[in-house]
């Protein structure tokens, strides 16, 4: 809907594409662990629309 009302349609196309390309919570956690982060965990907030990932790195 926002794309229809926007004067910058390309921005909304980019936004939709980037959302689809972003990894889901378990995949992002795996990527973080592969990068050396430890105790990776996440919490869904806002009904799962947003996820907060946390970890630590020695």
BELJO-V176707 format. One record per residue. PSI is psi in whole degrees, 0 to 359 (999 if undefined). BURIAL is + if it has 16 or more other C-alpha atoms within 10 Angstrom, else -. Layout:
psi,burial
PSI,BURIAL
PSI,BURIAL
This chain:
psi,burial
317,-
324,-
323,-
326,-
353,-
150,-
353,-
77,-
325,-
324,-
320,-
328,+
315,-
316,-
313,-
318,-
319,-
325,-
317,-
329,-
343,-
138,-
153,-
176,-
310,+
322,-
318,-
320,+
318,+
319,-
320,-
316,+
319,+
333,-
2,-
0,-
148,+
159,-
45,-
133,+
166,+
161,-
128,-
135,-
165,-
41,-
22,-
358,-
328,-
142,-
136,-
113,-
145,-
152,-
175,-
155,-
125,-
999,-
